[in-house]
Amino acid sequence: MILLSFVSSNLIPIAAILSIKAFARYKLIVEDASFSEYFVIGTMLSVVITFILYLMLHALLVFY
């Protein structure tokens, strides 16, 4: 879903996806500090990896 949002140049769904994800894990985030760090790092890493994949896809489409 995040990759499709990048492709469509619409960043609002990304904020919605991340908000829903945080809301679903809220209880664990509040109760366990180590899980909250894991959650934030994992979420940021997945968004960065998806953005890098988008940049690679965009570069392939532009140059070919």
CHARMM internal coordinates of N, CA and C (Angstrom, degrees):
IC EDIT
DIST 1 N 1 CA 1.4414
DIST 1 CA 1 C 1.5353
ANGL 1 N 1 CA 1 C 110.70
DIST 1 C 2 N 1.3317
ANGL 1 CA 1 C 2 N 115.29
DIHE 1 N 1 CA 1 C 2 N -39.64
DIST 2 N 2 CA 1.4604
ANGL 1 C 2 N 2 CA 118.61
DIHE 1 CA 1 C 2 N 2 CA -179.80
DIST 2 CA 2 C 1.5242
ANGL 2 N 2 CA 2 C 110.18
DIHE 1 C 2 N 2 CA 2 C -66.90
DIST 2 C 3 N 1.3196
ANGL 2 CA 2 C 3 N 116.95
DIHE 2 N 2 CA 2 C 3 N -40.75
DIST 3 N 3 CA 1.4640
ANGL 2 C 3 N 3 CA 119.98
DIHE 2 CA 2 C 3 N 3 CA 178.41
DIST 3 CA 3 C 1.5266
ANGL 3 N 3 CA 3 C 110.61
DIHE 2 C 3 N 3 CA 3 C -62.03
DIST 3 C 4 N 1.3078
ANGL 3 CA 3 C 4 N 117.61
DIHE 3 N 3 CA 3 C 4 N -41.46
DIST 4 N 4 CA 1.4644
ANGL 3 C 4 N 4 CA 120.60
DIHE 3 CA 3 C 4 N 4 CA 177.28
DIST 4 CA 4 C 1.5205
ANGL 4 N 4 CA 4 C 111.62
DIHE 3 C 4 N 4 CA 4 C -64.14
DIST 4 C 5 N 1.3167
ANGL 4 CA 4 C 5 N 116.81
DIHE 4 N 4 CA 4 C 5 N -34.47
DIST 5 N 5 CA 1.4622
ANGL 4 C 5 N 5 CA 120.01
DIHE 4 CA 4 C 5 N 5 CA 176.96
DIST 5 CA 5 C 1.5223
ANGL 5 N 5 CA 5 C 111.18
DIHE 4 C 5 N 5 CA 5 C -66.89
DIST 5 C 6 N 1.3388
ANGL 5 CA 5 C 6 N 116.70
DIHE 5 N 5 CA 5 C 6 N -40.18
DIST 6 N 6 CA 1.4602
ANGL 5 C 6 N 6 CA 119.65
DIHE 5 CA 5 C 6 N 6 CA 176.44
DIST 6 CA 6 C 1.5285
ANGL 6 N 6 CA 6 C 110.66
DIHE 5 C 6 N 6 CA 6 C -64.49
DIST 6 C 7 N 1.3193
ANGL 6 CA 6 C 7 N 116.54
DIHE 6 N 6 CA 6 C 7 N -42.98
DIST 7 N 7 CA 1.4643
ANGL 6 C 7 N 7 CA 120.70
DIHE 6 CA 6 C 7 N 7 CA -178.49
DIST 7 CA 7 C 1.5211
ANGL 7 N 7 CA 7 C 110.73
DIHE 6 C 7 N 7 CA 7 C -63.14
DIST 7 C 8 N 1.3224
ANGL 7 CA 7 C 8 N 117.14
DIHE 7 N 7 CA 7 C 8 N -38.31
DIST 8 N 8 CA 1.4580
ANGL 7 C 8 N 8 CA 120.15
DIHE 7 CA 7 C 8 N 8 CA -178.79
DIST 8 CA 8 C 1.5336
ANGL 8 N 8 CA 8 C 112.72
DIHE 7 C 8 N 8 CA 8 C -85.20
DIST 8 C 9 N 1.3244
ANGL 8 CA 8 C 9 N 117.21
DIHE 8 N 8 CA 8 C 9 N 1.32
DIST 9 N 9 CA 1.4733
ANGL 8 C 9 N 9 CA 123.55
DIHE 8 CA 8 C 9 N 9 CA -179.13
DIST 9 CA 9 C 1.5296
ANGL 9 N 9 CA 9 C 112.08
DIHE 8 C 9 N 9 CA 9 C 57.53
DIST 9 C 10 N 1.2937
ANGL 9 CA 9 C 10 N 115.48
DIHE 9 N 9 CA 9 C 10 N 33.40
DIST 10 N 10 CA 1.4515
ANGL 9 C 10 N 10 CA 121.38
DIHE 9 CA 9 C 10 N 10 CA 178.86
DIST 10 CA 10 C 1.5294
ANGL 10 N 10 CA 10 C 107.85
DIHE 9 C 10 N 10 CA 10 C -119.29
DIST 10 C 11 N 1.3291
ANGL 10 CA 10 C 11 N 117.24
DIHE 10 N 10 CA 10 C 11 N 106.14
DIST 11 N 11 CA 1.4529
ANGL 10 C 11 N 11 CA 121.10
DIHE 10 CA 10 C 11 N 11 CA -173.25
DIST 11 CA 11 C 1.5232
ANGL 11 N 11 CA 11 C 114.04
DIHE 10 C 11 N 11 CA 11 C -91.20
DIST 11 C 12 N 1.3076
ANGL 11 CA 11 C 12 N 118.12
DIHE 11 N 11 CA 11 C 12 N -8.51
DIST 12 N 12 CA 1.4696
ANGL 11 C 12 N 12 CA 121.01
DIHE 11 CA 11 C 12 N 12 CA -179.77
DIST 12 CA 12 C 1.5347
ANGL 12 N 12 CA 12 C 111.73
DIHE 11 C 12 N 12 CA 12 C -63.51
DIST 12 C 13 N 1.3395
ANGL 12 CA 12 C 13 N 119.67
DIHE 12 N 12 CA 12 C 13 N -41.50
DIST 13 N 13 CA 1.4689
ANGL 12 C 13 N 13 CA 118.35
DIHE 12 CA 12 C 13 N 13 CA 178.02
DIST 13 CA 13 C 1.5282
ANGL 13 N 13 CA 13 C 113.28
DIHE 12 C 13 N 13 CA 13 C -61.60
DIST 13 C 14 N 1.3308
ANGL 13 CA 13 C 14 N 117.55
DIHE 13 N 13 CA 13 C 14 N -27.79
DIST 14 N 14 CA 1.4598
ANGL 13 C 14 N 14 CA 119.79
DIHE 13 CA 13 C 14 N 14 CA 178.16
DIST 14 CA 14 C 1.5227
ANGL 14 N 14 CA 14 C 109.83
DIHE 13 C 14 N 14 CA 14 C -65.26
DIST 14 C 15 N 1.3141
ANGL 14 CA 14 C 15 N 116.96
DIHE 14 N 14 CA 14 C 15 N -43.81
DIST 15 N 15 CA 1.4619
ANGL 14 C 15 N 15 CA 120.46
DIHE 14 CA 14 C 15 N 15 CA 177.37
DIST 15 CA 15 C 1.5261
ANGL 15 N 15 CA 15 C 110.71
DIHE 14 C 15 N 15 CA 15 C -62.31
DIST 15 C 16 N 1.3153
ANGL 15 CA 15 C 16 N 116.80
DIHE 15 N 15 CA 15 C 16 N -39.28
DIST 16 N 16 CA 1.4652
ANGL 15 C 16 N 16 CA 120.35
DIHE 15 CA 15 C 16 N 16 CA 178.93
DIST 16 CA 16 C 1.5289
ANGL 16 N 16 CA 16 C 110.78
DIHE 15 C 16 N 16 CA 16 C -66.06
DIST 16 C 17 N 1.3194
ANGL 16 CA 16 C 17 N 117.24
DIHE 16 N 16 CA 16 C 17 N -42.78
DIST 17 N 17 CA 1.4651
ANGL 16 C 17 N 17 CA 121.47
DIHE 16 CA 16 C 17 N 17 CA -179.93
DIST 17 CA 17 C 1.5256
ANGL 17 N 17 CA 17 C 110.17
DIHE 16 C 17 N 17 CA 17 C -62.22
DIST 17 C 18 N 1.3361
ANGL 17 CA 17 C 18 N 116.45
DIHE 17 N 17 CA 17 C 18 N -45.98
DIST 18 N 18 CA 1.4621
ANGL 17 C 18 N 18 CA 120.00
DIHE 17 CA 17 C 18 N 18 CA -178.96
DIST 18 CA 18 C 1.5247
ANGL 18 N 18 CA 18 C 111.37
DIHE 17 C 18 N 18 CA 18 C -66.92
DIST 18 C 19 N 1.3246
ANGL 18 CA 18 C 19 N 117.25
DIHE 18 N 18 CA 18 C 19 N -35.95
DIST 19 N 19 CA 1.4688
ANGL 18 C 19 N 19 CA 120.67
DIHE 18 CA 18 C 19 N 19 CA 177.68
DIST 19 CA 19 C 1.5219
ANGL 19 N 19 CA 19 C 111.34
DIHE 18 C 19 N 19 CA 19 C -66.48
DIST 19 C 20 N 1.3059
ANGL 19 CA 19 C 20 N 117.03
DIHE 19 N 19 CA 19 C 20 N -43.84
DIST 20 N 20 CA 1.4663
ANGL 19 C 20 N 20 CA 121.03
DIHE 19 CA 19 C 20 N 20 CA 178.79
DIST 20 CA 20 C 1.5212
ANGL 20 N 20 CA 20 C 110.48
DIHE 19 C 20 N 20 CA 20 C -63.74
DIST 20 C 21 N 1.3308
ANGL 20 CA 20 C 21 N 115.91
DIHE 20 N 20 CA 20 C 21 N -41.08
DIST 21 N 21 CA 1.4642
ANGL 20 C 21 N 21 CA 120.33
DIHE 20 CA 20 C 21 N 21 CA 178.82
DIST 21 CA 21 C 1.5307
ANGL 21 N 21 CA 21 C 110.39
DIHE 20 C 21 N 21 CA 21 C -62.14
DIST 21 C 22 N 1.3260
ANGL 21 CA 21 C 22 N 117.42
DIHE 21 N 21 CA 21 C 22 N -44.60
DIST 22 N 22 CA 1.4637
ANGL 21 C 22 N 22 CA 120.84
DIHE 21 CA 21 C 22 N 22 CA 179.38
DIST 22 CA 22 C 1.5271
ANGL 22 N 22 CA 22 C 111.03
DIHE 21 C 22 N 22 CA 22 C -66.95
DIST 22 C 23 N 1.3094
ANGL 22 CA 22 C 23 N 117.39
DIHE 22 N 22 CA 22 C 23 N -39.03
DIST 23 N 23 CA 1.4628
ANGL 22 C 23 N 23 CA 121.32
DIHE 22 CA 22 C 23 N 23 CA 178.78
DIST 23 CA 23 C 1.5261
ANGL 23 N 23 CA 23 C 110.76
DIHE 22 C 23 N 23 CA 23 C -63.12
DIST 23 C 24 N 1.3293
ANGL 23 CA 23 C 24 N 116.44
DIHE 23 N 23 CA 23 C 24 N -39.95
DIST 24 N 24 CA 1.4612
ANGL 23 C 24 N 24 CA 120.41
DIHE 23 CA 23 C 24 N 24 CA -178.89
DIST 24 CA 24 C 1.5289
ANGL 24 N 24 CA 24 C 111.42
DIHE 23 C 24 N 24 CA 24 C -67.36
DIST 24 C 25 N 1.3190
ANGL 24 CA 24 C 25 N 117.57
DIHE 24 N 24 CA 24 C 25 N -30.41
DIST 25 N 25 CA 1.4687
ANGL 24 C 25 N 25 CA 121.80
DIHE 24 CA 24 C 25 N 25 CA -178.56
DIST 25 CA 25 C 1.5277
ANGL 25 N 25 CA 25 C 113.19
DIHE 24 C 25 N 25 CA 25 C -102.94
DIST 25 C 26 N 1.3100
ANGL 25 CA 25 C 26 N 117.85
DIHE 25 N 25 CA 25 C 26 N 11.34
DIST 26 N 26 CA 1.4661
ANGL 25 C 26 N 26 CA 121.72
DIHE 25 CA 25 C 26 N 26 CA -172.94
DIST 26 CA 26 C 1.5241
ANGL 26 N 26 CA 26 C 113.09
DIHE 25 C 26 N 26 CA 26 C -54.46
DIST 26 C 27 N 1.3100
ANGL 26 CA 26 C 27 N 117.66
DIHE 26 N 26 CA 26 C 27 N -45.57
DIST 27 N 27 CA 1.4584
ANGL 26 C 27 N 27 CA 120.86
DIHE 26 CA 26 C 27 N 27 CA -176.97
DIST 27 CA 27 C 1.5261
ANGL 27 N 27 CA 27 C 111.11
DIHE 26 C 27 N 27 CA 27 C -60.78
DIST 27 C 28 N 1.3204
ANGL 27 CA 27 C 28 N 117.24
DIHE 27 N 27 CA 27 C 28 N -44.45
DIST 28 N 28 CA 1.4601
ANGL 27 C 28 N 28 CA 120.54
DIHE 27 CA 27 C 28 N 28 CA 178.70
DIST 28 CA 28 C 1.5305
ANGL 28 N 28 CA 28 C 111.77
DIHE 27 C 28 N 28 CA 28 C -67.85
DIST 28 C 29 N 1.3209
ANGL 28 CA 28 C 29 N 116.38
DIHE 28 N 28 CA 28 C 29 N -36.86
DIST 29 N 29 CA 1.4625
ANGL 28 C 29 N 29 CA 120.31
DIHE 28 CA 28 C 29 N 29 CA -179.96
DIST 29 CA 29 C 1.5299
ANGL 29 N 29 CA 29 C 110.36
DIHE 28 C 29 N 29 CA 29 C -63.74
DIST 29 C 30 N 1.3212
ANGL 29 CA 29 C 30 N 117.14
DIHE 29 N 29 CA 29 C 30 N -41.91
DIST 30 N 30 CA 1.4604
ANGL 29 C 30 N 30 CA 121.83
DIHE 29 CA 29 C 30 N 30 CA -178.26
DIST 30 CA 30 C 1.5325
ANGL 30 N 30 CA 30 C 111.08
DIHE 29 C 30 N 30 CA 30 C -70.81
DIST 30 C 31 N 1.3137
ANGL 30 CA 30 C 31 N 116.56
DIHE 30 N 30 CA 30 C 31 N -39.39
DIST 31 N 31 CA 1.4646
ANGL 30 C 31 N 31 CA 120.07
DIHE 30 CA 30 C 31 N 31 CA -173.70
DIST 31 CA 31 C 1.5198
ANGL 31 N 31 CA 31 C 114.12
DIHE 30 C 31 N 31 CA 31 C -79.52
DIST 31 C 32 N 1.3101
ANGL 31 CA 31 C 32 N 118.11
DIHE 31 N 31 CA 31 C 32 N -32.55
DIST 32 N 32 CA 1.4679
ANGL 31 C 32 N 32 CA 121.16
DIHE 31 CA 31 C 32 N 32 CA -171.79
DIST 32 CA 32 C 1.5287
ANGL 32 N 32 CA 32 C 110.05
DIHE 31 C 32 N 32 CA 32 C -124.98
DIST 32 C 33 N 1.3265
ANGL 32 CA 32 C 33 N 116.32
DIHE 32 N 32 CA 32 C 33 N 112.12
DIST 33 N 33 CA 1.4674
ANGL 32 C 33 N 33 CA 120.81
DIHE 32 CA 32 C 33 N 33 CA -177.68
DIST 33 CA 33 C 1.5226
ANGL 33 N 33 CA 33 C 111.64
DIHE 32 C 33 N 33 CA 33 C -65.79
DIST 33 C 34 N 1.3249
ANGL 33 CA 33 C 34 N 117.23
DIHE 33 N 33 CA 33 C 34 N -38.23
DIST 34 N 34 CA 1.4671
ANGL 33 C 34 N 34 CA 118.86
DIHE 33 CA 33 C 34 N 34 CA -179.67
DIST 34 CA 34 C 1.5357
ANGL 34 N 34 CA 34 C 111.08
DIHE 33 C 34 N 34 CA 34 C -67.59
DIST 34 C 35 N 1.3398
ANGL 34 CA 34 C 35 N 116.37
DIHE 34 N 34 CA 34 C 35 N -35.47
DIST 35 N 35 CA 1.4567
ANGL 34 C 35 N 35 CA 119.01
DIHE 34 CA 34 C 35 N 35 CA 176.74
DIST 35 CA 35 C 1.5216
ANGL 35 N 35 CA 35 C 111.12
DIHE 34 C 35 N 35 CA 35 C -66.83
DIST 35 C 36 N 1.3232
ANGL 35 CA 35 C 36 N 117.17
DIHE 35 N 35 CA 35 C 36 N -37.15
DIST 36 N 36 CA 1.4649
ANGL 35 C 36 N 36 CA 119.58
DIHE 35 CA 35 C 36 N 36 CA -179.76
DIST 36 CA 36 C 1.5261
ANGL 36 N 36 CA 36 C 110.71
DIHE 35 C 36 N 36 CA 36 C -63.80
DIST 36 C 37 N 1.3367
ANGL 36 CA 36 C 37 N 117.28
DIHE 36 N 36 CA 36 C 37 N -40.13
DIST 37 N 37 CA 1.4635
ANGL 36 C 37 N 37 CA 120.27
DIHE 36 CA 36 C 37 N 37 CA 176.05
DIST 37 CA 37 C 1.5242
ANGL 37 N 37 CA 37 C 110.57
DIHE 36 C 37 N 37 CA 37 C -64.61
DIST 37 C 38 N 1.3213
ANGL 37 CA 37 C 38 N 116.43
DIHE 37 N 37 CA 37 C 38 N -44.10
DIST 38 N 38 CA 1.4603
ANGL 37 C 38 N 38 CA 121.96
DIHE 37 CA 37 C 38 N 38 CA 177.94
DIST 38 CA 38 C 1.5305
ANGL 38 N 38 CA 38 C 110.33
DIHE 37 C 38 N 38 CA 38 C -60.15
DIST 38 C 39 N 1.3147
ANGL 38 CA 38 C 39 N 116.57
DIHE 38 N 38 CA 38 C 39 N -42.47
DIST 39 N 39 CA 1.4546
ANGL 38 C 39 N 39 CA 121.93
DIHE 38 CA 38 C 39 N 39 CA -178.93
DIST 39 CA 39 C 1.5314
ANGL 39 N 39 CA 39 C 111.03
DIHE 38 C 39 N 39 CA 39 C -63.37
DIST 39 C 40 N 1.3297
ANGL 39 CA 39 C 40 N 116.40
DIHE 39 N 39 CA 39 C 40 N -47.79
DIST 40 N 40 CA 1.4662
ANGL 39 C 40 N 40 CA 120.69
DIHE 39 CA 39 C 40 N 40 CA -178.48
DIST 40 CA 40 C 1.5310
ANGL 40 N 40 CA 40 C 110.64
DIHE 39 C 40 N 40 CA 40 C -64.82
DIST 40 C 41 N 1.3149
ANGL 40 CA 40 C 41 N 117.00
DIHE 40 N 40 CA 40 C 41 N -46.62
DIST 41 N 41 CA 1.4731
ANGL 40 C 41 N 41 CA 120.08
DIHE 40 CA 40 C 41 N 41 CA -179.61
DIST 41 CA 41 C 1.5217
ANGL 41 N 41 CA 41 C 110.73
DIHE 40 C 41 N 41 CA 41 C -63.95
DIST 41 C 42 N 1.3127
ANGL 41 CA 41 C 42 N 117.21
DIHE 41 N 41 CA 41 C 42 N -43.56
DIST 42 N 42 CA 1.4616
ANGL 41 C 42 N 42 CA 120.75
DIHE 41 CA 41 C 42 N 42 CA 179.57
DIST 42 CA 42 C 1.5195
ANGL 42 N 42 CA 42 C 112.95
DIHE 41 C 42 N 42 CA 42 C -64.55
DIST 42 C 43 N 1.3143
ANGL 42 CA 42 C 43 N 116.41
DIHE 42 N 42 CA 42 C 43 N -40.40
DIST 43 N 43 CA 1.4601
ANGL 42 C 43 N 43 CA 120.73
DIHE 42 CA 42 C 43 N 43 CA 178.91
DIST 43 CA 43 C 1.5213
ANGL 43 N 43 CA 43 C 110.90
DIHE 42 C 43 N 43 CA 43 C -66.08
DIST 43 C 44 N 1.3263
ANGL 43 CA 43 C 44 N 116.24
DIHE 43 N 43 CA 43 C 44 N -46.06
DIST 44 N 44 CA 1.4661
ANGL 43 C 44 N 44 CA 119.77
DIHE 43 CA 43 C 44 N 44 CA 179.19
DIST 44 CA 44 C 1.5295
ANGL 44 N 44 CA 44 C 111.00
DIHE 43 C 44 N 44 CA 44 C -63.92
DIST 44 C 45 N 1.3199
ANGL 44 CA 44 C 45 N 116.92
DIHE 44 N 44 CA 44 C 45 N -40.42
DIST 45 N 45 CA 1.4566
ANGL 44 C 45 N 45 CA 120.43
DIHE 44 CA 44 C 45 N 45 CA 179.64
DIST 45 CA 45 C 1.5242
ANGL 45 N 45 CA 45 C 111.25
DIHE 44 C 45 N 45 CA 45 C -64.02
DIST 45 C 46 N 1.3198
ANGL 45 CA 45 C 46 N 117.24
DIHE 45 N 45 CA 45 C 46 N -41.76
DIST 46 N 46 CA 1.4631
ANGL 45 C 46 N 46 CA 119.24
DIHE 45 CA 45 C 46 N 46 CA -179.98
DIST 46 CA 46 C 1.5251
ANGL 46 N 46 CA 46 C 111.79
DIHE 45 C 46 N 46 CA 46 C -66.62
DIST 46 C 47 N 1.3320
ANGL 46 CA 46 C 47 N 117.49
DIHE 46 N 46 CA 46 C 47 N -36.82
DIST 47 N 47 CA 1.4668
ANGL 46 C 47 N 47 CA 120.54
DIHE 46 CA 46 C 47 N 47 CA 178.08
DIST 47 CA 47 C 1.5341
ANGL 47 N 47 CA 47 C 110.07
DIHE 46 C 47 N 47 CA 47 C -68.69
DIST 47 C 48 N 1.3300
ANGL 47 CA 47 C 48 N 117.18
DIHE 47 N 47 CA 47 C 48 N -41.77
DIST 48 N 48 CA 1.4682
ANGL 47 C 48 N 48 CA 120.53
DIHE 47 CA 47 C 48 N 48 CA 179.44
DIST 48 CA 48 C 1.5208
ANGL 48 N 48 CA 48 C 110.72
DIHE 47 C 48 N 48 CA 48 C -64.88
DIST 48 C 49 N 1.3228
ANGL 48 CA 48 C 49 N 118.01
DIHE 48 N 48 CA 48 C 49 N -43.60
DIST 49 N 49 CA 1.4624
ANGL 48 C 49 N 49 CA 120.97
DIHE 48 CA 48 C 49 N 49 CA 178.22
DIST 49 CA 49 C 1.5219
ANGL 49 N 49 CA 49 C 110.54
DIHE 48 C 49 N 49 CA 49 C -62.45
DIST 49 C 50 N 1.3123
ANGL 49 CA 49 C 50 N 117.03
DIHE 49 N 49 CA 49 C 50 N -41.83
DIST 50 N 50 CA 1.4606
ANGL 49 C 50 N 50 CA 120.81
DIHE 49 CA 49 C 50 N 50 CA 178.16
DIST 50 CA 50 C 1.5187
ANGL 50 N 50 CA 50 C 110.93
DIHE 49 C 50 N 50 CA 50 C -63.94
DIST 50 C 51 N 1.3262
ANGL 50 CA 50 C 51 N 117.52
DIHE 50 N 50 CA 50 C 51 N -40.08
DIST 51 N 51 CA 1.4614
ANGL 50 C 51 N 51 CA 120.83
DIHE 50 CA 50 C 51 N 51 CA 178.13
DIST 51 CA 51 C 1.5292
ANGL 51 N 51 CA 51 C 111.14
DIHE 50 C 51 N 51 CA 51 C -65.51
DIST 51 C 52 N 1.3209
ANGL 51 CA 51 C 52 N 117.53
DIHE 51 N 51 CA 51 C 52 N -39.83
DIST 52 N 52 CA 1.4638
ANGL 51 C 52 N 52 CA 120.93
DIHE 51 CA 51 C 52 N 52 CA 177.03
DIST 52 CA 52 C 1.5287
ANGL 52 N 52 CA 52 C 110.33
DIHE 51 C 52 N 52 CA 52 C -63.84
DIST 52 C 53 N 1.3156
ANGL 52 CA 52 C 53 N 117.35
DIHE 52 N 52 CA 52 C 53 N -41.61
DIST 53 N 53 CA 1.4679
ANGL 52 C 53 N 53 CA 120.45
DIHE 52 CA 52 C 53 N 53 CA 176.00
DIST 53 CA 53 C 1.5213
ANGL 53 N 53 CA 53 C 111.14
DIHE 52 C 53 N 53 CA 53 C -62.04
DIST 53 C 54 N 1.3316
ANGL 53 CA 53 C 54 N 116.31
DIHE 53 N 53 CA 53 C 54 N -39.83
DIST 54 N 54 CA 1.4624
ANGL 53 C 54 N 54 CA 120.28
DIHE 53 CA 53 C 54 N 54 CA 176.80
DIST 54 CA 54 C 1.5316
ANGL 54 N 54 CA 54 C 110.43
DIHE 53 C 54 N 54 CA 54 C -61.87
DIST 54 C 55 N 1.3297
ANGL 54 CA 54 C 55 N 117.52
DIHE 54 N 54 CA 54 C 55 N -44.51
DIST 55 N 55 CA 1.4646
ANGL 54 C 55 N 55 CA 120.65
DIHE 54 CA 54 C 55 N 55 CA 179.46
DIST 55 CA 55 C 1.5274
ANGL 55 N 55 CA 55 C 111.19
DIHE 54 C 55 N 55 CA 55 C -62.48
DIST 55 C 56 N 1.3188
ANGL 55 CA 55 C 56 N 116.83
DIHE 55 N 55 CA 55 C 56 N -40.01
DIST 56 N 56 CA 1.4675
ANGL 55 C 56 N 56 CA 120.18
DIHE 55 CA 55 C 56 N 56 CA 177.82
DIST 56 CA 56 C 1.5244
ANGL 56 N 56 CA 56 C 110.82
DIHE 55 C 56 N 56 CA 56 C -65.49
DIST 56 C 57 N 1.3111
ANGL 56 CA 56 C 57 N 116.99
DIHE 56 N 56 CA 56 C 57 N -43.77
DIST 57 N 57 CA 1.4630
ANGL 56 C 57 N 57 CA 121.17
DIHE 56 CA 56 C 57 N 57 CA 178.17
DIST 57 CA 57 C 1.5186
ANGL 57 N 57 CA 57 C 110.66
DIHE 56 C 57 N 57 CA 57 C -62.61
DIST 57 C 58 N 1.3129
ANGL 57 CA 57 C 58 N 116.52
DIHE 57 N 57 CA 57 C 58 N -44.00
DIST 58 N 58 CA 1.4586
ANGL 57 C 58 N 58 CA 121.46
DIHE 57 CA 57 C 58 N 58 CA 178.79
DIST 58 CA 58 C 1.5263
ANGL 58 N 58 CA 58 C 110.93
DIHE 57 C 58 N 58 CA 58 C -62.40
DIST 58 C 59 N 1.3171
ANGL 58 CA 58 C 59 N 117.77
DIHE 58 N 58 CA 58 C 59 N -42.05
DIST 59 N 59 CA 1.4554
ANGL 58 C 59 N 59 CA 121.48
DIHE 58 CA 58 C 59 N 59 CA 178.82
DIST 59 CA 59 C 1.5314
ANGL 59 N 59 CA 59 C 110.84
DIHE 58 C 59 N 59 CA 59 C -64.13
DIST 59 C 60 N 1.3116
ANGL 59 CA 59 C 60 N 117.26
DIHE 59 N 59 CA 59 C 60 N -39.59
DIST 60 N 60 CA 1.4585
ANGL 59 C 60 N 60 CA 120.21
DIHE 59 CA 59 C 60 N 60 CA 178.77
DIST 60 CA 60 C 1.5174
ANGL 60 N 60 CA 60 C 111.35
DIHE 59 C 60 N 60 CA 60 C -65.20
DIST 60 C 61 N 1.3182
ANGL 60 CA 60 C 61 N 116.46
DIHE 60 N 60 CA 60 C 61 N -40.89
DIST 61 N 61 CA 1.4591
ANGL 60 C 61 N 61 CA 119.95
DIHE 60 CA 60 C 61 N 61 CA -179.17
DIST 61 CA 61 C 1.5188
ANGL 61 N 61 CA 61 C 112.47
DIHE 60 C 61 N 61 CA 61 C -71.62
DIST 61 C 62 N 1.3104
ANGL 61 CA 61 C 62 N 117.27
DIHE 61 N 61 CA 61 C 62 N -33.26
DIST 62 N 62 CA 1.4665
ANGL 61 C 62 N 62 CA 120.54
DIHE 61 CA 61 C 62 N 62 CA -178.57
DIST 62 CA 62 C 1.5218
ANGL 62 N 62 CA 62 C 111.16
DIHE 61 C 62 N 62 CA 62 C -75.41
DIST 62 C 63 N 1.3213
ANGL 62 CA 62 C 63 N 116.64
DIHE 62 N 62 CA 62 C 63 N -41.05
DIST 63 N 63 CA 1.4704
ANGL 62 C 63 N 63 CA 119.45
DIHE 62 CA 62 C 63 N 63 CA -174.78
DIST 63 CA 63 C 1.5180
ANGL 63 N 63 CA 63 C 113.25
DIHE 62 C 63 N 63 CA 63 C -84.18
DIST 63 C 64 N 1.3294
ANGL 63 CA 63 C 64 N 118.38
DIHE 63 N 63 CA 63 C 64 N -15.25
DIST 64 N 64 CA 1.4734
ANGL 63 C 64 N 64 CA 119.74
DIHE 63 CA 63 C 64 N 64 CA 179.95
DIST 64 CA 64 C 1.4771
ANGL 64 N 64 CA 64 C 110.86
DIHE 63 C 64 N 64 CA 64 C -116.28
END
COOR INIT
IC SEED 1 N 1 CA 1 C
IC BUILD
